[in-house]
Amino acid sequence: MDFTELKNKNAAELADLLAELKAEQRELRFKALSRQLKQVHRPAEVKRKVKVDRMKENLKYHKSFRVSKKYHVHDEKGLAKEGDKVEFCQCRPLSKTKCWRLVKVLN
């Protein structure tokens, strides 16, 4: 609505319009509180889980087995995709579990 349209209305019409807008606002608040509205904007995902595998050997039986560890790596530009081999280095703590930064994508 333009300012000119609002200016041409009388007080009763403006009161009705205001009541409709308030009802719509209450309905939207209720939907937001009851989680019925979808989140439209999703922030960019900058955390990647990197799995590092290494081989260990049992001291008694000399059998080799695989040991893996997962690191939470900060990927600011979103370069790494699932299945890529990456190089990362330690940095200051960025969150509770994230203190590694992506250096480059190897594959």
VEXDOLO-980627 format. One record per residue: residue number from 1; x, y, z of N, C-alpha, C, O in turn; residue in three letters. Coordinates in pm, whole numbers, plus 50000, padded with zeros to 5 digits. Layout:
- NUM, X, Y, Z, X, Y, Z, X, Y, Z, X, Y, Z, ALA
...
END
This chain:
- 1, 50082, 49880, 50000, 50000, 50000, 50000, 50087, 50126, 50000, 50189, 50134, 50068, MET
- 2, 50042, 50220, 49923, 50110, 50348, 49916, 50060, 50441, 50025, 49959, 50417, 50090, ASP
- 3, 50134, 50547, 50043, 50093, 50651, 50136, 49965, 50719, 50087, 49879, 50756, 50167, PHE
- 4, 49953, 50735, 49955, 49834, 50802, 49900, 49708, 50719, 49923, 49602, 50775, 49950, THR
- 5, 49718, 50586, 49912, 49603, 50500, 49938, 49560, 50508, 50084, 49441, 50512, 50114, GLU
- 6, 49658, 50512, 50173, 49626, 50523, 50316, 49566, 50660, 50349, 49480, 50672, 50435, LEU
- 7, 49614, 50762, 50280, 49567, 50898, 50306, 49421, 50914, 50265, 49347, 50992, 50327, LYS
- 8, 49378, 50843, 50162, 49241, 50855, 50113, 49139, 50777, 50196, 49019, 50797, 50178, ASN
- 9, 49183, 50689, 50285, 49090, 50609, 50366, 49045, 50688, 50488, 49117, 50775, 50538, LYS
- 10, 48923, 50655, 50536, 48874, 50723, 50656, 48919, 50645, 50780, 48986, 50542, 50767, ASN
- 11, 48883, 50692, 50897, 48930, 50635, 51023, 48880, 50493, 51044, 48954, 50409, 51095, ALA
- 12, 48755, 50463, 51006, 48699, 50329, 51026, 48772, 50226, 50938, 48802, 50116, 50984, ALA
- 13, 48801, 50263, 50813, 48874, 50173, 50725, 49016, 50148, 50775, 49067, 50037, 50767, GLU
- 14, 49078, 50254, 50827, 49214, 50239, 50882, 49213, 50149, 51005, 49305, 50070, 51024, LEU
- 15, 49110, 50161, 51089, 49100, 50076, 51208, 49082, 49930, 51168, 49140, 49842, 51230, ALA
- 16, 49001, 49904, 51065, 48983, 49767, 51016, 49113, 49709, 50960, 49148, 49594, 50985, ASP
- 17, 49184, 49791, 50884, 49311, 49749, 50826, 49413, 49718, 50935, 49487, 49621, 50927, LEU
- 18, 49415, 49802, 51038, 49507, 49781, 51150, 49473, 49651, 51224, 49563, 49577, 51263, LEU
- 19, 49345, 49624, 51243, 49304, 49500, 51310, 49345, 49377, 51228, 49390, 49278, 51285, ALA
- 20, 49331, 49382, 51096, 49372, 49272, 51010, 49523, 49248, 51018, 49568, 49134, 51027, GLU
- 21, 49600, 49356, 51016, 49745, 49343, 51022, 49791, 49288, 51156, 49885, 49208, 51162, LEU
- 22, 49725, 49329, 51265, 49761, 49276, 51397, 49729, 49128, 51407, 49806, 49051, 51465, LYS
- 23, 49615, 49086, 51350, 49578, 48944, 51351, 49680, 48862, 51272, 49719, 48753, 51314, ALA
- 24, 49723, 48914, 51157, 49823, 48846, 51076, 49956, 48836, 51151, 50024, 48733, 51144, GLU
- 25, 49993, 48942, 51222, 50117, 48942, 51299, 50110, 48839, 51412, 50209, 48769, 51436, GLN
- 26, 49997, 48828, 51481, 49981, 48728, 51587, 49993, 48587, 51531, 50056, 48501, 51593, ARG
- 27, 49933, 48564, 51415, 49938, 48433, 51352, 50081, 48395, 51315, 50123, 48281, 51334, GLU
- 28, 50157, 48491, 51260, 50296, 48464, 51224, 50382, 48437, 51347, 50470, 48351, 51344, LEU
- 29, 50358, 48512, 51455, 50433, 48487, 51578, 50405, 48346, 51631, 50497, 48276, 51673, ARG
- 30, 50277, 48305, 51628, 50240, 48172, 51674, 50308, 48065, 51590, 50360, 47967, 51644, PHE
- 31, 50309, 48084, 51458, 50373, 47986, 51370, 50523, 47979, 51396, 50583, 47871, 51394, LYS
- 32, 50584, 48095, 51419, 50727, 48097, 51445, 50760, 48029, 51578, 50859, 47955, 51587, ALA
- 33, 50679, 48052, 51680, 50703, 47990, 51809, 50676, 47840, 51806, 50743, 47764, 51876, LEU
- 34, 50580, 47797, 51727, 50548, 47655, 51721, 50626, 47583, 51612, 50596, 47468, 51581, SER
- 35, 50726, 47648, 51554, 50817, 47591, 51454, 50746, 47544, 51328, 50785, 47444, 51268, ARG
- 36, 50642, 47615, 51287, 50573, 47580, 51164, 50631, 47652, 51043, 50602, 47615, 50929, GLN
- 37, 50711, 47755, 51065, 50774, 47827, 50955, 50908, 47763, 50922, 50980, 47721, 51012, LEU
- 38, 50941, 47756, 50794, 51068, 47700, 50751, 51176, 47805, 50760, 51150, 47925, 50746, LYS
- 39, 51297, 47759, 50784, 51410, 47850, 50784, 51451, 47873, 50639, 51484, 47779, 50568, GLN
- 40, 51448, 47998, 50597, 51474, 48030, 50457, 51624, 48041, 50431, 51673, 47993, 50329, VAL
- 41, 51696, 48103, 50522, 51839, 48127, 50504, 51918, 48028, 50587, 51895, 48015, 50707, HIS
- 42, 52011, 47958, 50522, 52100, 47868, 50594, 52241, 47923, 50582, 52288, 47948, 50471, ARG
- 43, 52310, 47941, 50693, 52447, 47991, 50684, 52538, 47888, 50618, 52510, 47768, 50622, PRO
- 44, 52644, 47936, 50559, 52737, 47847, 50490, 52802, 47752, 50589, 52841, 47792, 50699, ALA
- 45, 52813, 47629, 50550, 52875, 47528, 50635, 53026, 47540, 50619, 53079, 47523, 50509, GLU
- 46, 53096, 47571, 50728, 53241, 47588, 50721, 53314, 47482, 50802, 53437, 47486, 50813, VAL
- 47, 53241, 47387, 50858, 53305, 47281, 50936, 53303, 47152, 50855, 53199, 47112, 50803, LYS
- 48, 53418, 47088, 50846, 53429, 46959, 50779, 53486, 46858, 50879, 53570, 46892, 50962, ARG
- 49, 53439, 46734, 50870, 53496, 46627, 50950, 53596, 46554, 50861, 53562, 46508, 50752, LYS
- 50, 53718, 46545, 50908, 53824, 46479, 50833, 53865, 46355, 50910, 53896, 46362, 51029, VAL
- 51, 53864, 46241, 50842, 53899, 46114, 50904, 54041, 46078, 50864, 54073, 46075, 50745, LYS
- 52, 54127, 46052, 50963, 54265, 46016, 50938, 54284, 45872, 50982, 54266, 45839, 51099, VAL
- 53, 54321, 45785, 50887, 54345, 45644, 50915, 54495, 45620, 50928, 54575, 45680, 50857, ASP
- 54, 54531, 45529, 51020, 54671, 45485, 51029, 54672, 45340, 51073, 54575, 45291, 51131, ARG
- 55, 54779, 45273, 51044, 54791, 45131, 51075, 54874, 45113, 51202, 54978, 45176, 51219, MET
- 56, 54825, 45024, 51289, 54899, 44987, 51409, 54920, 44837, 51406, 54854, 44765, 51331, LYS
- 57, 55011, 44791, 51488, 55039, 44648, 51494, 55028, 44600, 51637, 55077, 44665, 51730, GLU
- 58, 54963, 44486, 51655, 54953, 44426, 51786, 55091, 44376, 51828, 55159, 44310, 51749, ASN
- 59, 55134, 44408, 51952, 55269, 44375, 51995, 55290, 44225, 52013, 55398, 44173, 51984, LEU
- 60, 55188, 44155, 52059, 55204, 44012, 52085, 55188, 43927, 51960, 55271, 43839, 51934, LYS
- 61, 55081, 43953, 51883, 55051, 43868, 51768, 55097, 43924, 51635, 55089, 43855, 51533, TYR
- 62, 55145, 44047, 51633, 55197, 44113, 51513, 55095, 44123, 51401, 55130, 44117, 51283, HIS
- 63, 54970, 44139, 51440, 54865, 44158, 51339, 54843, 44308, 51320, 54836, 44383, 51418, LYS
- 64, 54832, 44352, 51195, 54808, 44493, 51166, 54659, 44522, 51169, 54577, 44441, 51125, SER
- 65, 54624, 44639, 51221, 54484, 44683, 51221, 54480, 44833, 51202, 54576, 44905, 51228, PHE
- 66, 54366, 44878, 51156, 54349, 45018, 51123, 54289, 45094, 51240, 54196, 45047, 51305, ARG
- 67, 54344, 45212, 51268, 54292, 45302, 51370, 54260, 45434, 51301, 54341, 45485, 51223, VAL
- 68, 54143, 45489, 51329, 54106, 45615, 51264, 54067, 45718, 51369, 54021, 45684, 51478, SER
- 69, 54087, 45843, 51335, 54052, 45955, 51423, 53987, 46062, 51336, 54030, 46085, 51223, LYS
- 70, 53884, 46128, 51391, 53815, 46233, 51317, 53854, 46369, 51373, 53860, 46388, 51495, LYS
- 71, 53882, 46463, 51284, 53916, 46600, 51319, 53810, 46693, 51262, 53761, 46672, 51151, TYR
- 72, 53774, 46796, 51336, 53683, 46899, 51287, 53769, 47012, 51231, 53841, 47079, 51305, HIS
- 73, 53760, 47032, 51100, 53847, 47125, 51028, 53764, 47243, 50979, 53653, 47226, 50929, VAL
- 74, 53819, 47364, 50993, 53752, 47486, 50947, 53784, 47508, 50800, 53900, 47527, 50763, HIS
- 75, 53680, 47506, 50716, 53694, 47526, 50571, 53619, 47654, 50535, 53500, 47649, 50502, ASP
- 76, 53686, 47767, 50540, 53623, 47898, 50523, 53560, 47914, 50385, 53448, 47965, 50373, GLU
- 77, 53630, 47871, 50281, 53582, 47894, 50143, 53496, 47779, 50090, 53442, 47790, 49980, LYS
- 78, 53483, 47671, 50165, 53402, 47559, 50121, 53465, 47484, 50004, 53394, 47441, 49913, GLY
- 79, 53596, 47469, 50004, 53666, 47405, 49894, 53654, 47254, 49896, 53642, 47192, 49790, LEU
- 80, 53657, 47194, 50014, 53660, 47048, 50025, 53522, 46989, 50009, 53423, 47041, 50062, ALA
- 81, 53516, 46879, 49937, 53392, 46802, 49920, 53414, 46665, 49982, 53526, 46631, 50021, LYS
- 82, 53308, 46587, 49992, 53318, 46455, 50050, 53405, 46365, 49962, 53387, 46360, 49840, GLU
- 83, 53499, 46296, 50024, 53588, 46206, 49951, 53720, 46268, 49909, 53808, 46196, 49861, GLY
- 84, 53737, 46400, 49923, 53862, 46466, 49886, 53970, 46439, 49991, 53942, 46423, 50109, ASP
- 85, 54095, 46434, 49944, 54208, 46428, 50034, 54253, 46571, 50059, 54268, 46649, 49965, LYS
- 86, 54272, 46606, 50185, 54304, 46745, 50220, 54426, 46750, 50312, 54464, 46651, 50374, VAL
- 87, 54484, 46869, 50318, 54593, 46897, 50410, 54543, 47004, 50507, 54486, 47104, 50465, GLU
- 88, 54565, 46981, 50638, 54519, 47079, 50737, 54626, 47097, 50843, 54712, 47011, 50862, PHE
- 89, 54620, 47210, 50913, 54718, 47242, 51016, 54646, 47292, 51141, 54530, 47333, 51136, CYS
- 90, 54718, 47289, 51252, 54659, 47333, 51378, 54656, 47485, 51386, 54746, 47552, 51336, GLN
- 91, 54551, 47539, 51449, 54539, 47683, 51467, 54478, 47710, 51605, 54460, 47618, 51684, CYS
- 92, 54447, 47833, 51632, 54385, 47867, 51760, 54246, 47803, 51768, 54187, 47775, 51664, ARG
- 93, 54193, 47780, 51887, 54060, 47720, 51897, 53953, 47810, 51837, 53939, 47926, 51876, PRO
- 94, 53877, 47756, 51742, 53769, 47831, 51677, 53635, 47799, 51740, 53542, 47880, 51731, LEU
- 95, 53623, 47684, 51803, 53502, 47644, 51875, 53543, 47538, 51976, 53662, 47517, 52001, SER
- 96, 53445, 47472, 52034, 53475, 47371, 52136, 53557, 47255, 52079, 53648, 47206, 52145, LYS
- 97, 53526, 47213, 51959, 53594, 47097, 51901, 53680, 47131, 51780, 53750, 47043, 51729, THR
- 98, 53679, 47253, 51734, 53745, 47288, 51608, 53869, 47373, 51635, 53859, 47489, 51674, LYS
- 99, 53987, 47314, 51612, 54112, 47389, 51625, 54207, 47353, 51511, 54329, 47354, 51527, CYS
- 100, 54150, 47320, 51396, 54227, 47286, 51277, 54175, 47368, 51160, 54055, 47394, 51151, TRP
- 101, 54264, 47410, 51071, 54227, 47492, 50956, 54273, 47422, 50828, 54384, 47368, 50822, ARG
- 102, 54188, 47424, 50726, 54219, 47362, 50599, 54329, 47442, 50527, 54319, 47564, 50514, LEU
- 103, 54433, 47373, 50480, 54543, 47439, 50407, 54516, 47430, 50257, 54515, 47531, 50187, VAL
- 104, 54495, 47306, 50207, 54467, 47289, 50064, 54401, 47155, 50041, 54408, 47064, 50124, LYS
- 105, 54337, 47145, 49926, 54274, 47021, 49883, 54372, 46951, 49789, 54416, 47010, 49690, VAL
- 106, 54407, 46826, 49821, 54506, 46754, 49741, 54443, 46688, 49619, 54502, 46691, 49511, LEU
- 107, 54326, 46630, 49634, 54257, 46566, 49520, 54123, 46632, 49496, 54050, 46592, 49406, ASN
END
